Amino acid sequence: MSNIAKRRRKRLKNFGTDAISLLASLVLVVVLWEVLVNLYHMPSYVLPAPKAVVAALIDGLWQSPTNRAGFWYHLADTLTATLSGFVIGGLLGLALAAAMAEFRIVERMLFPYVAAIQSLPKVAIAPLYIIWFGYQIESKIAMSVTLALFPVLLNTLQGLLSVDRDRLDLMSSLKASRWQKFWLIKLPTSLPMIFAGLNLGIVYALLGALVAEFIGAQRGMGVMVLQLQSVNDTAGVFAVLVVLAVVGYVLIAAVRMVQARIVFWSSTARKPTL
């Protein structure tokens, strides 16, 4: 049997094992949830039964993507804002980190502002974005960019500044240019830290979109949570949270799959299971 076939069989075996473990843990959580509801006679507006959440989940997913009462209509807007904010924030974070790592004066000028903005409560910034960008998707993208930017920037900067000095000295002895040092030494060495920031960035981008939707928006999963909460539909709120949890996991898994392809030599580049 070839090595490729062996690796394929190993991946299939690991996938099956992980799928069984995930299913078993899910069944255990649902059973404990059902027992808790029945044992303590929890009111449905406090903690709905699992079957009520499943019914709300199926009802929301069954609706047409053009139906404002369905999940797909709102999820599309939230995902668009999340991915747009993640891409913009990630690229901006990488560019700023590279500039700060390469030029000390840039780091001295920008880092105090980076630390100051990072320390601000993002919920307090969101109303300003609503005023500046309105209630459309632009304010959500801006909030996603703000939250995704800093983990990417800080992790990338840390990675670029942690490069082995001996390797840089060797490149200097070979008359390598600043660009060659960055492209051949600094960037590859810092890739694990960059992807650590990107893994955090995709989660924060989703949170940023949801925060903006809670503050003020016309559509999105955050808007749907507020609508369901206003009519005490706790089962519907739980169903939305289930959808957001699955979406968040898929987004992180996608970033980690890219990481496993690019940073294949690192011990942190382990493929996630879907």
C-alpha positions as CSV (number, residue, x, y, z in Angstrom):
1,M,0.0,0.0,0.0
2,S,1.4,3.4,-1.0
3,N,2.1,6.2,1.5
4,I,-0.7,8.3,0.0
5,A,-3.2,5.5,0.5
6,K,-2.0,5.0,4.1
7,R,-2.3,8.7,4.9
8,R,-5.8,8.7,3.4
9,R,-6.9,5.7,5.5
10,K,-5.5,7.4,8.6
11,R,-7.4,10.6,7.9
12,L,-10.6,8.7,7.3
13,K,-10.1,6.7,10.5
14,N,-9.4,9.9,12.5
15,F,-12.4,11.6,11.0
16,G,-14.6,8.7,11.9
17,T,-13.3,8.7,15.5
18,D,-13.7,12.4,15.9
19,A,-17.2,12.3,14.4
20,I,-18.2,9.6,16.8
21,S,-16.8,11.5,19.8
22,L,-18.6,14.7,18.7
23,L,-21.9,12.9,18.3
24,A,-21.5,11.1,21.7
25,S,-20.8,14.4,23.5
26,L,-23.7,16.1,21.7
27,V,-26.1,13.3,22.8
28,L,-24.8,13.5,26.4
29,V,-25.3,17.3,26.5
30,V,-28.9,17.0,25.1
31,V,-29.8,14.2,27.6
32,L,-28.4,16.2,30.5
33,W,-30.3,19.2,29.3
34,E,-33.6,17.3,29.0
35,V,-33.1,15.8,32.5
36,L,-32.4,19.3,34.0
37,V,-35.5,20.8,32.4
38,N,-37.8,17.9,33.6
39,L,-36.2,17.5,37.0
40,Y,-36.5,21.2,38.0
41,H,-39.5,22.0,35.9
42,M,-37.8,24.9,34.2
43,P,-40.2,27.4,32.6
44,S,-39.8,27.5,28.9
45,Y,-39.0,31.2,29.0
46,V,-36.0,30.5,31.3
47,L,-34.7,27.3,29.7
48,P,-36.7,25.7,26.9
49,A,-36.6,21.9,26.3
50,P,-34.3,20.6,23.6
51,K,-37.2,19.6,21.4
52,A,-38.5,23.2,21.4
53,V,-35.1,24.5,20.3
54,V,-34.8,21.9,17.6
55,A,-38.3,22.8,16.4
56,A,-37.3,26.5,16.3
57,L,-34.1,25.6,14.5
58,I,-35.8,23.6,11.8
59,D,-38.4,26.3,11.4
60,G,-35.8,29.0,11.0
61,L,-33.7,27.0,8.6
62,W,-36.7,25.9,6.5
63,Q,-37.6,29.4,5.5
64,S,-36.7,30.9,2.2
65,P,-33.5,33.0,2.1
66,T,-35.7,36.0,1.1
67,N,-38.0,35.6,4.1
68,R,-37.2,38.0,6.9
69,A,-38.5,35.5,9.5
70,G,-35.9,32.9,8.5
71,F,-32.3,32.4,9.5
72,W,-30.8,32.5,6.0
73,Y,-32.0,36.0,5.3
74,H,-30.2,37.4,8.4
75,L,-27.2,35.0,8.4
76,A,-26.2,36.1,4.9
77,D,-25.8,39.7,6.1
78,T,-23.9,38.7,9.2
79,L,-21.5,36.5,7.3
80,T,-20.9,39.1,4.6
81,A,-20.0,41.7,7.3
82,T,-17.9,39.1,9.2
83,L,-15.8,38.0,6.2
84,S,-15.4,41.5,4.8
85,G,-14.2,42.8,8.2
86,F,-11.9,39.8,8.7
87,V,-10.2,40.3,5.3
88,I,-9.9,44.1,5.7
89,G,-8.8,43.9,9.3
90,G,-6.4,41.0,8.6
91,L,-4.7,42.7,5.7
92,L,-4.5,46.0,7.6
93,G,-3.1,44.2,10.7
94,L,-0.4,42.5,8.6
95,A,0.6,45.7,6.9
96,L,0.8,47.7,10.1
97,A,2.7,45.0,11.9
98,A,5.2,44.7,9.1
99,A,5.7,48.5,9.0
100,M,6.1,48.6,12.8
101,A,8.6,45.7,12.8
102,E,10.7,47.0,10.0
103,F,10.8,50.7,11.0
104,R,11.3,51.5,14.7
105,I,10.0,55.0,14.3
106,V,6.7,53.7,13.0
107,E,6.3,51.4,16.0
108,R,7.0,54.3,18.4
109,M,4.5,56.5,16.6
110,L,1.7,53.9,16.2
111,F,1.9,51.5,19.2
112,P,0.6,54.0,21.8
113,Y,-2.5,54.6,19.6
114,V,-2.9,50.8,19.1
115,A,-2.8,50.2,22.9
116,A,-5.1,53.1,23.6
117,I,-7.8,52.0,21.0
118,Q,-7.5,48.4,22.1
119,S,-8.2,49.3,25.7
120,L,-11.5,51.1,24.8
121,P,-14.7,49.1,25.3
122,K,-15.9,48.2,21.8
123,V,-19.5,48.5,22.8
124,A,-18.8,52.2,23.4
125,I,-17.4,52.6,19.9
126,A,-20.3,50.8,18.2
127,P,-22.7,53.8,18.5
128,L,-20.2,56.0,16.8
129,Y,-19.9,53.7,13.9
130,I,-23.7,53.7,13.6
131,I,-23.6,57.5,13.5
132,W,-20.8,57.6,11.0
133,F,-21.8,54.7,8.7
134,G,-25.5,54.3,9.3
135,Y,-27.6,51.3,9.9
136,Q,-26.5,49.4,6.8
137,I,-23.8,46.8,6.5
138,E,-21.0,49.4,6.5
139,S,-21.2,49.9,10.2
140,K,-21.0,46.2,10.9
141,I,-18.0,45.8,8.6
142,A,-16.3,48.7,10.4
143,M,-16.9,47.1,13.8
144,S,-15.6,43.7,12.5
145,V,-12.5,45.4,11.2
146,T,-11.9,47.1,14.5
147,L,-12.1,43.8,16.5
148,A,-10.2,41.6,14.0
149,L,-7.4,44.1,13.5
150,F,-5.7,44.0,16.9
151,P,-5.2,40.3,17.4
152,V,-3.7,40.0,13.9
153,L,-1.5,43.0,14.4
154,L,-0.2,42.1,17.8
155,N,0.5,38.5,17.0
156,T,2.1,39.3,13.7
157,L,4.3,42.0,15.4
158,Q,5.3,39.5,18.1
159,G,6.2,36.9,15.5
160,L,8.2,39.3,13.3
161,L,10.2,40.6,16.3
162,S,10.9,37.1,17.6
163,V,13.0,36.0,14.6
164,D,16.4,34.4,15.5
165,R,19.0,37.2,15.3
166,D,21.7,34.7,14.1
167,R,19.7,34.0,11.0
168,L,19.4,37.7,10.2
169,D,23.1,38.2,10.8
170,L,23.8,35.4,8.3
171,M,21.6,37.0,5.7
172,S,23.4,40.3,6.4
173,S,26.8,38.6,5.8
174,L,25.4,37.4,2.4
175,K,24.5,41.0,1.5
176,A,20.8,40.4,1.6
177,S,18.5,43.4,1.3
178,R,15.9,44.4,3.8
179,W,13.2,42.9,1.6
180,Q,15.0,39.6,1.2
181,K,15.4,39.3,4.9
182,F,11.7,40.0,5.5
183,W,10.5,37.7,2.7
184,L,12.9,34.7,3.3
185,I,13.4,34.8,7.1
186,K,11.0,37.0,9.0
187,L,7.7,36.2,7.3
188,P,8.1,32.3,7.2
189,T,9.3,32.3,10.8
190,S,6.4,34.4,12.0
191,L,3.7,32.4,10.1
192,P,2.6,30.4,13.2
193,M,2.1,33.6,15.1
194,I,0.3,35.2,12.2
195,F,-2.2,32.3,12.0
196,A,-2.7,32.5,15.7
197,G,-3.8,36.0,15.2
198,L,-6.0,35.1,12.3
199,N,-7.7,32.4,14.3
200,L,-8.6,35.0,16.9
201,G,-9.4,37.5,14.2
202,I,-12.1,35.5,12.5
203,V,-13.9,35.0,15.9
204,Y,-13.6,38.7,16.8
205,A,-14.8,39.7,13.3
206,L,-18.0,37.7,13.9
207,L,-18.4,39.2,17.4
208,G,-17.9,42.7,15.9
209,A,-20.7,42.1,13.4
210,L,-23.0,40.9,16.1
211,V,-22.2,43.8,18.4
212,A,-23.0,46.3,15.7
213,E,-26.3,44.5,15.0
214,F,-27.2,44.6,18.7
215,I,-26.6,48.4,18.8
216,G,-28.4,49.2,15.6
217,A,-29.0,47.4,12.3
218,Q,-31.8,46.5,9.9
219,R,-30.9,42.8,9.4
220,G,-28.6,40.2,10.8
221,M,-28.5,37.4,13.4
222,G,-28.1,40.0,16.2
223,V,-31.2,41.8,15.0
224,M,-33.0,38.4,15.0
225,V,-32.0,37.7,18.6
226,L,-33.4,41.1,19.7
227,Q,-36.6,40.4,17.8
228,L,-37.0,37.0,19.4
229,Q,-36.1,38.3,22.8
230,S,-38.8,41.0,22.6
231,V,-41.5,38.4,22.3
232,N,-40.0,36.1,24.9
233,D,-39.2,33.4,22.3
234,T,-36.3,31.8,24.3
235,A,-36.3,28.7,22.2
236,G,-35.8,30.8,19.1
237,V,-32.9,32.7,20.8
238,F,-31.3,29.3,21.6
239,A,-31.8,28.2,18.0
240,V,-30.0,31.4,16.8
241,L,-27.2,30.7,19.2
242,V,-26.8,27.2,17.9
243,V,-26.5,28.5,14.4
244,L,-23.9,31.1,15.5
245,A,-21.9,28.4,17.3
246,V,-21.8,26.2,14.2
247,V,-20.9,29.2,12.0
248,G,-18.1,30.2,14.4
249,Y,-16.7,26.7,14.5
250,V,-16.8,26.4,10.7
251,L,-15.0,29.7,10.3
252,I,-12.2,28.7,12.7
253,A,-11.9,25.3,11.1
254,A,-11.5,27.0,7.6
255,V,-8.7,29.2,8.9
256,R,-7.0,26.2,10.5
257,M,-7.3,24.2,7.4
258,V,-5.5,27.0,5.5
259,Q,-2.9,27.1,8.3
260,A,-2.3,23.3,8.0
261,R,-1.7,23.8,4.2
262,I,0.7,26.7,4.6
263,V,2.4,26.1,7.9
264,F,2.7,22.4,7.5
265,W,6.0,22.2,9.4
266,S,4.7,23.7,12.6
267,S,3.3,21.6,15.4
268,T,0.4,24.1,15.8
269,A,-0.7,23.4,12.2
270,R,-3.0,20.6,13.0
271,K,-6.0,20.1,10.8
272,P,-9.4,20.5,12.6
273,T,-12.2,18.0,12.2
274,L,-15.4,19.1,10.6
